Amino acid sequence: MDQQQEGTSSDRTIYLAGGCFWGVEALMLRMPGVTDTCVGYANGTGERDADYETVCSGRTGFRETVRVRFDPAKTSVDALVFALVAVIDPAARNRQGNDVGTQYQAGVFWEPGDDVTEADVRRVLALVARRTPGFAMELGPLENFFPAEDYHQDYLEKNPRGYCHVSPALMRALAAERIDPGRYQRPDDETIAASLTPEQLAVTQHAATERPFGNAYWKTDAPGIYVDVVTGEPLFSSADKYLSSCGWPAFSAPIEAGVVTTRVDRSHGMVRDEVEGRTSGSHLGHVFDGDAESPTGIRFCMNSAALRFVPRDQMEAEGYGYLL
């Protein structure tokens, strides 16, 4: 295994594989709290195979991987893993984008004995797997890691117009996000059941729908934010809320794109885009295009029972002052 460089005593390390390591490293270099990166080859057959030409043969089992060191006071495993998932297809096997081969298999690895990172990775990827049919990402302890050749290191910093399967615009958006999902972790099922009302439980955990016009927030227009009732993660702002004739709380956009996820919902004889909370995995509602009432043409139609409203004058006291 590669001899690691000196780092600060508080730094933690995680290994991220997501297709061509040039783009994954470029993304990680832009993420707040990342202190060092190194691209290399992980979890293969042995040191003699750890060079680019041999790895590309597909016979070694090595994955193109980025070793990421980060300051846990400034970012979390959750933020880094969710960012990785945002730029890959977690259901792809031995490919990402236009790149095909065993070296492009996506995965997340931790140093042997690092129980804290292991627990964080398993928790986050369990959420991703729940909403990803055919989930195929690898996860496990690091078996070995060998730094790649010098010309691969910081490749896109040295070659800004070089090939990358990760959109530069998406990189910038992810790096600019202020909401760290690590601050809003999903409780266990027993805690969730004990903390929610029957209606909240039915909506968030069993995809029920509350009645239109008779719910808590459909007409609310006070300044503040709407947070996930299960985890407290900030989801929507009053600045993006509008009064919709649908009878449910309607928003033209989330606070940040990453705080919600979508997947196809074919229930009740319809095809819709279901919206879930990133950190909770809870059912929130649906999103629709072509809404004439929305300033963006997009309507995030949410259930009040999936949300909790935090008035602007209480945001600081409740730990949301960083969004003011």
ZIDA-V308826 format. One record per pair of residues at least 4 apart in sequence whose ideal C-beta (glycine too) atoms are under 6 Angstrom apart, sorted by sequence separation. I is the first residue (numbers start at 0). GAP is how many residues later the second one is. D is the distance in Angstrom with one decimal. If there is no record, write none. Layout:
i->(I,I)
gap->(GAP,GAP)
d->(D,D)
//
This chain:
i->(6,20,44,74,76,77,91,109,120,124,127,147,153,154,186,195,199,200,201,293,309,313,43,48,54,69,84,94,98,165,186,195,202,209,226,227,253,265,275,276,293,309,314,315,17,27,128,155,201,243,253,290,314,54,109,226,227,264,276,289,15,28,87,93,95,109,155,241,290,309,27,40,94,224,225,264,274,314,225,240,274,48,93,239,261,262,287,24,224,239,273,274,107,239,261,286,24,40,124,223,271,272,44,222,235,259,260,285,43,44,284,43,260,284,20,43,87,120,235,236,283,284,234,258,42,40,41,233,283,41,10,234,39,203,232,14,38,80,36,37,111,199,217,106,217,36,105,106,107,109,110,217,216,35,108,33,34,212,211,33,34,211,32,27,32,89,191,63,27,76,24,32,61,90,23,31,32,62,89,251,20,31,57,76,80,84,90,92,251,57,90,251,20,89,90,185,16,77,232,251,89,183,16,54,183,230,183,227,230,243,249,250,14,15,229,249,14,15,227,229,247,248,13,178,245,248,12,10,10,11,6,17,15,96,95,17,206,18,178,228,18,203,228,19,86,176,203,228,18,178,176,225,226,225,226,18,223,224,223,216,223,17,215,223,16,214,221,222,16,82,15,185,209,14,185,183,209,49,51,180,12,180,81,42,202,78,78,202,203,13,41,77,78,202,75,77,39,40,199,39,75,198,39,39,37,38,38,14,25,130,21,21,26,22,29,21,22,0,1,22,0,1,26,30,1,19,29,18,129,126)
gap->(4,4,4,4,4,4,4,4,4,4,4,4,4,4,4,4,4,4,4,4,4,4,5,5,5,5,5,5,5,5,5,5,5,5,5,5,5,5,5,5,5,5,5,5,6,6,6,6,6,6,6,6,6,7,7,7,7,7,7,7,8,8,8,8,8,8,8,8,8,8,9,9,9,9,9,9,9,9,10,10,10,11,11,11,11,11,11,12,12,12,12,12,13,13,13,13,14,14,14,14,14,14,15,15,15,15,15,15,16,16,16,17,17,17,18,18,18,18,18,18,18,18,19,19,20,21,21,21,22,23,24,24,25,26,26,27,27,27,29,29,29,29,29,30,30,31,31,31,31,31,31,31,32,33,33,34,34,34,35,36,36,36,37,38,38,38,38,39,40,40,41,41,41,41,42,42,42,42,42,42,43,43,43,43,43,43,43,43,43,44,44,44,45,45,45,45,46,46,46,46,47,47,48,48,48,48,49,49,49,49,49,49,50,50,50,51,52,52,52,52,53,53,54,55,55,55,56,58,60,60,62,66,68,68,69,70,76,77,77,77,78,78,78,79,79,79,79,79,80,80,81,81,81,83,83,85,85,85,86,87,87,88,88,88,89,89,89,89,90,91,92,93,93,94,94,95,95,96,97,97,98,98,99,100,100,101,102,102,102,103,103,103,103,103,104,104,105,105,105,106,106,106,107,108,109,109,113,127,130,132,133,134,139,141,141,142,142,143,143,143,144,144,144,144,145,145,145,146,151,154)
d->(4.4,5.7,5.2,4.9,5.9,6.0,5.9,4.8,6.0,6.0,5.7,4.0,5.8,5.8,3.8,3.8,5.9,5.4,5.1,5.6,5.7,5.6,5.6,4.9,5.4,5.3,5.6,4.4,4.7,5.9,5.5,4.4,4.9,4.8,5.1,4.5,5.3,5.6,5.8,4.7,4.9,5.6,4.0,3.8,4.5,5.3,4.0,5.4,3.9,3.5,5.1,6.0,5.8,4.6,4.1,5.2,5.7,4.7,5.8,6.0,5.9,5.7,5.4,5.0,5.1,5.0,5.9,5.8,3.8,5.6,5.2,4.8,5.4,5.2,5.6,3.8,4.6,5.9,4.3,5.3,5.3,4.0,5.1,4.8,4.7,5.5,4.8,5.1,5.3,4.9,5.8,5.3,5.1,5.0,5.6,5.1,5.1,5.3,5.6,5.4,4.8,4.9,5.0,5.0,4.5,5.2,5.1,5.3,4.5,5.4,4.9,4.6,5.8,4.0,4.2,3.1,5.1,5.8,5.7,5.2,5.3,5.2,5.8,5.2,5.9,4.0,5.2,5.3,4.5,3.8,5.7,5.3,6.0,5.9,5.9,5.7,5.4,5.9,5.7,4.5,4.6,5.8,5.7,5.4,5.4,5.6,5.0,3.1,5.1,6.0,5.6,5.4,4.5,4.2,4.5,5.9,5.0,4.0,2.8,5.0,5.7,5.7,4.9,5.8,4.8,5.7,5.8,5.0,5.0,5.9,4.7,3.2,6.0,5.5,4.9,5.7,3.0,5.4,5.0,4.9,4.1,5.5,5.3,3.8,4.6,5.4,4.1,4.7,5.2,4.8,5.9,4.3,5.4,5.7,5.4,5.6,4.2,5.4,4.9,6.0,5.0,4.2,4.4,5.2,5.2,4.6,3.7,4.5,4.5,5.5,5.2,4.4,5.2,5.1,4.0,5.8,5.5,5.9,5.0,5.1,5.2,4.8,5.3,5.7,5.7,5.8,5.2,4.8,6.0,5.4,5.3,5.2,5.1,3.3,5.8,4.5,4.2,2.7,5.6,5.7,5.9,3.8,5.9,5.3,4.5,4.9,5.8,4.9,5.3,5.9,5.6,4.4,5.2,5.6,5.9,4.7,5.8,5.2,5.3,4.2,4.3,4.9,4.1,4.7,5.5,3.8,6.0,4.2,4.5,4.9,5.9,5.8,5.1,4.0,5.2,4.7,5.1,3.6,5.9,5.9,5.9,4.8,5.5,4.5,4.8,5.0,5.9,4.2,5.1,5.9,4.7,4.2,5.9,5.4,5.5,3.8,5.4,5.1,4.6,5.3,2.6,5.0,4.4,4.9,5.4,4.8,5.2,5.6,4.2,5.4,4.4,5.3,5.7,4.1,5.8,6.0,5.2,5.1,5.2,3.6,5.9,5.7,4.9,5.6,5.6,5.6,3.8,5.4,5.6,5.0)
//
